[in-house]
Amino acid sequence: MTVAPFDSALFGALLSDAEVAAELGDAAQLRAMLRVEAALARVQGRLGVIPAEAAARISAVAEALTPDPASLAEATARDGIPVPALVGALRAAAGGPAADHAHWGATSQDVIDTALVLRLKPVLDVFDRRLAALAQSLAALADRHRRTLMVARTRGQQAVPTTFGLKAAVWLAPLLRARQRLDQLRPRLLLLSFGGAAGTLAALGDRGHAVAEALAEELGLGLPPLPWHVQRDGLAELAGWLSLVTGALGKLGQDVLLLAQSEVAELREGGAPGRGGSSTMPNKANPVASGVLVTAARLNASLVSALHQALPQEQERGGPGWQLEWLTLPQMLVTAGCALRHAQALLETLDVDPARMRRNLEASNGLVLAEAATFALAEHLSHPQAQDLVKAACAEAKAGGRHLVDLLAETTDAPVEWAKLRDPANSLGTTETFIDRVLAEVKGAGYGKARRG
């Protein structure tokens, strides 16, 4: 296994996400940093901060320059950051008087942080699009199975009747909130970083704010009230959001794992024949996608603490916390992308077995109707009396294998509609209302098309 399985030729297809990773690699980072340098030169040229000829030359060279990341590696190890070497390459390529005006008034962190934000924009669009697709898939699943009876389980034990449609709606609801949070997060995250050496823009004199304002507009980013060199809450909020997304998908995956157990067999991962095969047991078809969802949830839940460790930055600009972000945030982004990808594939091939769900529900001999029986009897007896009666009948049903409702009907002359009580479909409470409310959110939010920030 490589140090980073995300980059592994062996494990990458399972644990990484090519579309997200493409925005996080060396080539993408260098392109984004050069984009910042080009934009900075253009706005400074328009504002008369640097000569217009120099600005045009720097912008053109920066947009065309494609340095080999390996050529900057030694200097990056020496300086601790890649910007000095990159700016050196930009100045060398620009040549003449223009070279002196490249990177004018900026600092390395301005370029690195702004380049990160520029790369985050398309990544967030990917997440938004995938969340929208997942919402549609889960909404369809919830609607299709709104009356598919199954047993609800609490703390691992059979509890009361429910429907698979409600379970799918429960999977769906936090993803709807995740998409809402993403809309709220964007303006706090997608901000220009431009403060110069120590957050004062002193090198630009009284032109600093004008340059920052124009640069933010040029790059399509928000302009914060002041530079955020040591205010890392936006990235920490993003990390928290990523963990919430993978946590919600992990819940889905955990449920599928449990319901796909051989003894339960209410769900099964689909896909290509032979998927999830064992090296030694021909009988096995191991769940793959659902397991990755649980792994992703646990990994991001662990990594999010590192982004919070990066919050206490030193003085006006720090170093260790900044590097900690470099080590952690890309992993969280790729992990979230991986989870969203696997979740969609899982839902597209998920095999639901309503007949097995019904058999498992009925296997309790009516014990899952104990709550319903208690409240039906409580209309004619005191609630404690009803509870005692049902509890005794439950013990007898477990011991003798008879149906709970039959035992109760023989035990009491309370005028309960026993036939109606015996049908689990009559003990679903407001299940369909809950499903309808979640589906209304999907419909009202216009999930047919992903939004872009």
C-alpha positions in Angstrom: 0.0 0.0 0.0 1.3 3.5 -0.8 1.6 6.1 1.9 -1.5 7.7 0.5 -4.0 5.1 -0.7 -5.9 7.9 -2.5 -3.0 8.1 -5.0 -2.5 4.3 -5.2 -2.9 2.6 -8.6 -4.1 -0.4 -6.6 -6.5 1.2 -4.1 -7.4 4.5 -5.8 -10.5 3.2 -7.7 -11.9 2.0 -4.3 -10.9 4.7 -1.9 -10.3 7.8 -4.0 -12.3 10.0 -6.4 -10.7 11.0 -9.7 -12.9 14.1 -10.3 -12.1 15.6 -6.9 -8.5 14.5 -6.8 -7.9 16.3 -10.2 -8.5 19.6 -8.5 -6.1 18.8 -5.7 -3.0 17.6 -7.5 0.2 19.5 -8.1 -0.7 20.5 -11.6 -4.0 22.0 -10.5 -2.4 23.9 -7.6 0.3 25.4 -9.9 -2.4 26.4 -12.4 -4.4 28.1 -9.7 -1.5 29.9 -8.2 -0.5 31.2 -11.6 -4.1 32.3 -12.2 -3.8 34.3 -9.0 -0.5 35.9 -10.2 -2.0 36.7 -13.6 -5.1 38.3 -12.1 -3.1 40.3 -9.6 -1.0 41.7 -12.4 -4.0 42.6 -14.5 -5.8 44.5 -11.8 -2.7 46.3 -10.7 -2.1 47.3 -14.3 -5.6 48.7 -14.6 -5.2 50.6 -11.4 -1.8 52.0 -12.3 -0.1 50.2 -9.4 2.3 48.6 -11.9 3.0 49.6 -15.6 0.4 48.4 -18.0 3.0 46.8 -20.2 4.4 44.9 -17.4 1.0 43.8 -16.3 0.1 42.5 -19.8 3.4 40.6 -20.0 3.1 39.0 -16.6 -0.5 38.0 -17.2 0.2 36.4 -20.5 3.3 34.5 -19.2 1.5 33.3 -16.1 -1.4 32.0 -18.1 0.9 30.1 -20.5 3.5 28.9 -18.0 3.3 25.1 -17.1 6.2 24.4 -14.8 7.0 20.8 -13.9 6.2 20.3 -10.2 9.3 18.2 -9.9 11.4 21.2 -10.9 10.1 23.1 -7.9 10.4 20.3 -5.4 14.0 21.1 -4.1 13.2 24.8 -3.7 9.9 23.9 -1.9 11.7 21.7 0.5 14.2 24.5 1.1 11.7 27.3 1.6 8.8 25.3 3.1 6.5 26.6 0.4 6.4 26.5 -3.4 5.6 30.1 -4.1 9.2 31.6 -4.1 10.3 29.1 -6.7 7.2 29.6 -8.7 7.5 33.3 -8.7 11.1 32.9 -9.6 10.1 30.9 -12.7 7.5 33.4 -13.5 9.9 36.3 -13.4 12.4 34.4 -15.5 9.8 33.7 -18.1 8.5 37.2 -18.1 12.0 38.7 -18.4 13.0 42.4 -18.7 11.4 45.1 -16.7 8.1 43.1 -16.3 9.9 40.6 -14.1 10.3 43.2 -11.3 6.6 43.7 -11.0 5.4 40.1 -10.7 3.9 39.2 -7.3 3.8 42.9 -6.4 2.8 43.5 -2.8 1.6 39.9 -2.3 2.9 37.2 0.0 3.1 33.5 -0.5 0.1 32.7 1.7 -2.0 35.0 -0.3 -1.3 33.0 -3.4 -1.6 29.5 -1.8 -4.8 30.2 0.1 -6.5 32.0 -2.8 -5.4 29.2 -5.1 -6.9 26.7 -2.7 -10.2 28.5 -2.6 -10.3 28.7 -6.4 -9.9 24.9 -6.5 -12.5 24.4 -3.9 -15.2 26.1 -6.0 -15.4 23.3 -8.6 -15.0 20.7 -5.9 -18.1 22.1 -4.1 -19.9 22.1 -7.4 -19.1 18.4 -7.7 -20.5 17.7 -4.2 -23.6 19.8 -4.9 -24.3 17.9 -8.1 -23.8 14.5 -6.4 -25.9 15.5 -3.4 -28.7 16.5 -5.8 -28.5 13.2 -7.6 -28.5 11.2 -4.4 -31.5 13.2 -3.1 -33.4 12.2 -6.2 -32.4 8.5 -5.9 -33.4 8.4 -2.3 -36.6 10.2 -2.9 -37.6 7.7 -5.5 -36.7 4.8 -3.2 -38.7 6.3 -0.4 -41.7 6.9 -2.5 -41.5 3.4 -4.2 -41.3 1.6 -0.8 -43.6 3.9 1.3 -45.8 0.8 2.0 -43.1 -1.9 2.0 -43.5 -3.3 5.5 -40.4 -4.2 7.6 -39.5 -4.3 11.2 -37.9 -1.3 12.9 -35.0 -2.1 15.1 -33.8 -0.1 18.1 -30.6 -0.9 19.8 -30.2 -3.9 17.6 -33.6 -5.5 18.6 -36.9 -5.8 16.8 -39.2 -3.0 17.9 -42.3 -2.0 15.9 -43.5 -2.2 12.3 -42.2 0.5 9.9 -41.6 0.8 6.2 -38.5 0.7 4.1 -39.7 3.9 2.5 -39.4 5.7 5.9 -35.9 4.3 6.3 -34.9 5.7 2.9 -36.5 9.0 3.9 -34.3 9.0 7.1 -31.3 8.4 4.9 -32.4 11.3 2.7 -33.2 14.0 5.2 -29.6 14.8 6.4 -28.4 15.0 2.8 -31.0 17.7 2.2 -29.7 19.7 5.2 -26.1 19.1 3.9 -27.0 20.8 0.7 -28.6 23.7 2.5 -25.5 24.0 4.7 -23.4 24.0 1.5 -25.2 27.0 0.2 -24.7 28.8 3.5 -21.0 27.8 3.7 -20.0 29.1 0.3 -19.9 32.8 1.0 -18.0 32.2 4.2 -15.4 30.0 2.5 -14.9 31.3 -1.1 -13.0 34.4 -0.1 -10.0 36.1 -1.5 -6.9 35.9 0.7 -4.8 39.0 0.2 -3.0 40.7 3.0 0.6 41.0 2.1 3.5 40.2 4.4 1.6 40.5 7.7 -2.0 41.3 6.8 -1.5 45.1 6.4 -0.9 45.4 2.6 1.7 48.0 3.6 3.7 47.4 0.4 0.8 48.8 -1.6 0.4 52.0 0.5 -3.1 53.5 0.2 -3.9 51.3 -2.8 -4.2 48.1 -0.9 -7.9 47.9 -0.5 -8.6 49.0 -4.1 -6.3 46.2 -5.3 -7.9 43.6 -3.0 -11.4 44.7 -4.1 -10.5 44.5 -7.8 -8.7 41.2 -7.4 -11.7 39.6 -5.6 -13.9 40.6 -8.5 -11.5 39.5 -11.1 -11.3 36.0 -9.5 -15.0 35.7 -8.7 -14.4 35.5 -5.0 -15.9 37.2 -2.0 -13.9 40.0 -0.3 -13.6 39.5 3.5 -13.5 42.5 5.9 -9.8 41.9 6.4 -7.2 39.3 5.4 -7.9 35.8 6.8 -4.3 34.6 7.1 -4.8 33.5 10.7 -8.6 33.2 10.7 -9.1 29.6 9.6 -12.7 29.0 10.6 -13.9 28.9 7.0 -11.7 25.8 6.4 -12.6 24.3 9.7 -16.3 24.8 8.9 -15.7 23.1 5.5 -14.1 20.2 7.3 -17.1 19.9 9.7 -19.4 19.9 6.7 -17.4 17.2 5.0 -17.6 15.0 8.1 -21.4 15.6 8.4 -21.8 14.5 4.8 -19.7 11.3 5.1 -21.3 10.7 8.5 -24.8 10.8 6.9 -23.6 8.4 4.2 -22.0 6.2 6.8 -25.4 5.8 8.5 -26.8 4.7 5.2 -23.9 2.3 4.7 -24.1 0.9 8.2 -27.8 0.2 7.7 -27.2 -1.6 4.5 -24.4 -3.7 6.0 -26.7 -4.8 8.8 -29.7 -5.5 6.6 -27.5 -7.4 4.1 -26.3 -9.9 6.8 -27.1 -13.4 5.7 -29.5 -14.0 8.6 -31.4 -10.8 7.8 -31.1 -10.6 4.0 -33.5 -7.8 3.5 -31.1 -5.8 1.3 -28.3 -6.8 -1.0 -25.7 -4.8 -2.9 -26.1 -5.3 -6.6 -23.6 -4.6 -9.4 -21.5 -6.7 -11.7 -21.5 -10.5 -11.2 -18.8 -11.6 -8.9 -18.7 -8.3 -7.1 -17.5 -8.6 -3.5 -16.0 -12.1 -4.1 -13.9 -13.9 -1.5 -10.5 -15.4 -2.2 -11.5 -18.7 -0.6 -15.3 -18.8 0.0 -17.2 -19.1 -3.3 -20.5 -18.7 -1.4 -19.7 -15.1 -0.4 -20.7 -11.8 -2.1 -19.3 -9.2 0.4 -20.9 -5.8 0.5 -18.3 -3.3 -0.9 -19.8 0.1 -1.3 -21.6 0.2 2.0 -18.4 -0.8 3.8 -16.6 2.1 2.1 -19.3 4.5 3.3 -18.7 3.5 6.9 -15.0 3.7 6.5 -15.2 7.2 5.0 -17.4 8.4 7.8 -15.0 7.2 10.4 -12.0 8.6 8.6 -13.4 12.1 8.2 -14.7 12.1 11.8 -11.1 11.5 12.8 -9.5 14.0 10.4 -11.9 16.9 11.3 -10.1 17.3 14.6 -6.9 18.1 12.8 -8.5 21.1 11.1 -9.6 22.3 14.5 -6.1 21.8 15.7 -5.0 24.2 13.0 -7.2 27.0 14.3 -4.8 28.4 16.9 -2.5 30.2 14.4 0.6 32.1 15.7 0.5 35.9 15.7 -0.2 37.5 12.2 0.8 34.4 10.2 1.5 30.9 11.3 3.2 27.9 9.8 2.6 24.5 11.5 -1.2 24.8 11.5 -1.1 25.9 7.8 0.9 22.8 6.9 -1.5 20.7 9.0 -4.3 21.9 6.7 -2.3 20.8 3.6 -2.0 17.3 5.1 -5.6 16.9 6.2 -8.1 18.8 4.0 -7.3 17.1 0.7 -7.8 13.7 2.3 -11.2 14.9 3.6 -12.3 16.2 0.3 -11.3 13.1 -1.6 -12.9 10.9 1.0 -16.2 12.8 0.7 -16.1 12.6 -3.0 -15.4 8.8 -2.8 -18.3 8.4 -0.4 -20.8 10.3 -2.6 -19.7 8.3 -5.6 -20.1 4.9 -3.9 -23.4 6.0 -2.4 -24.9 6.7 -5.8 -23.6 3.5 -7.2 -25.0 1.6 -4.2 -28.5 3.1 -4.6 -28.6 2.5 -8.4 -28.0 -1.3 -7.9 -29.5 -1.9 -4.4 -31.6 -5.1 -4.3 -34.6 -4.7 -1.9 -36.4 -7.9 -0.8 -39.9 -6.9 0.4 -40.9 -10.6 0.9 -37.9 -11.2 3.2 -38.8 -8.0 5.1 -42.3 -9.3 5.6 -41.1 -12.7 6.7 -38.7 -11.2 9.3 -41.5 -8.9 10.5 -43.8 -11.9 11.0 -41.2 -14.1 12.5 -41.7 -12.4 15.9 -45.2 -13.9 16.3 -46.7 -10.5 16.8 -44.2 -9.3 19.4 -43.5 -6.2 17.3 -47.1 -5.3 17.9 -46.7 -5.2 21.7 -46.7 -1.4 21.8 -49.8 -1.2 19.5 -51.6 -3.8 21.7 -50.8 -1.9 24.8 -52.3 1.3 23.6 -55.3 -0.6 22.1 -56.0 -2.1 25.5 -55.4 1.1 27.3 -58.6 2.5 25.7 -60.5 0.0 27.9 -58.1 -0.6 30.8 -55.7 1.5 32.8 -52.4 1.9 31.1 -50.5 -0.1 33.8 -53.0 -2.9 33.5 -52.6 -3.0 29.8 -48.9 -3.0 30.0 -48.9 -5.9 32.5 -51.3 -7.9 30.4 -49.2 -7.4 27.2 -45.9 -8.2 29.0 -47.3 -11.5 30.3 -48.6 -12.4 26.8 -45.2 -11.5 25.3 -43.5 -13.9 27.7 -46.0 -16.7 26.7 -45.6 -15.9 23.0 -41.8 -16.3 23.3 -42.1 -19.5 25.2 -44.9 -21.2 23.3 -44.5 -19.8 19.7 -48.0 -18.5 19.5 -49.0 -15.2 18.1 -49.2 -12.4 20.6 -52.6 -11.1 19.4 -54.2 -14.5 19.6 -53.0 -14.9 23.2 -54.3 -11.5 24.2 -57.7 -12.2 22.6 -58.0 -15.3 24.7 -56.8 -13.5 27.9 -59.1 -10.5 28.0 -62.7 -9.6 26.9 -61.7 -6.0 26.1 -63.5 -5.1 22.9 -60.3 -4.6 20.8 -60.5 -5.0 17.0 -58.1 -8.0 17.1 -58.1 -8.6 13.4 -57.2 -5.0 12.7 -54.5 -5.0 15.4 -53.0 -8.2 13.9 -52.2 -6.5 10.6 -48.8 -4.6 11.0 -49.9 -2.2 8.2 -52.4 -0.7 10.7 -49.6 0.2 13.2 -47.5 2.6 11.1 -48.5 5.8 12.7 -47.6 8.9 10.7 -45.0 7.1 8.5 -46.5 8.3 5.2 -46.8 11.8 6.5 -43.1 11.9 7.4 -42.2 10.5 4.0 -44.4 13.1 2.3 -42.8 15.9 4.2 -39.3 14.9 3.3 -40.3 14.4 -0.4 -41.9 17.8 -0.4 -38.5 19.3 0.5 -36.9 17.6 -2.4 -39.6 18.8 -4.8 -39.6 22.3 -3.4 -35.9 22.7 -3.6 -35.7 22.0 -7.3 -33.5 19.0 -7.1 -33.6 18.3 -10.8 -30.6 20.5 -11.3 -27.5 21.2 -9.2 -26.7 24.7 -8.2 -23.4 26.4 -8.7 -21.7 28.9 -6.4 
